[in-house]
Amino acid sequence: MQSRSADFLPTLLAVVLATLLPVMSVAFVSIPFSIGGHPGEPIMVAARPAFHPS
């Protein structure tokens, strides 16, 4: 009985970490990339003309 419960904790921690890795990757890499920066971060905008030349 003790060997089975001793194997449970490392397995649980591995599953939790394996689940958090993709979630954190999406939250801190993919989403800021698509919105152009992290929320609350000042946006550095290049000098653009005031009108669209079309």
Secondary structure as GFF3:
##gff-version 3
##sequence-region A 1 54
A	DSSP	alpha_helix	2	25	.	.	.	ID=ss1
A	DSSP	pi_helix	26	30	.	.	.	ID=ss2
A	DSSP	alpha_helix	31	35	.	.	.	ID=ss3
###
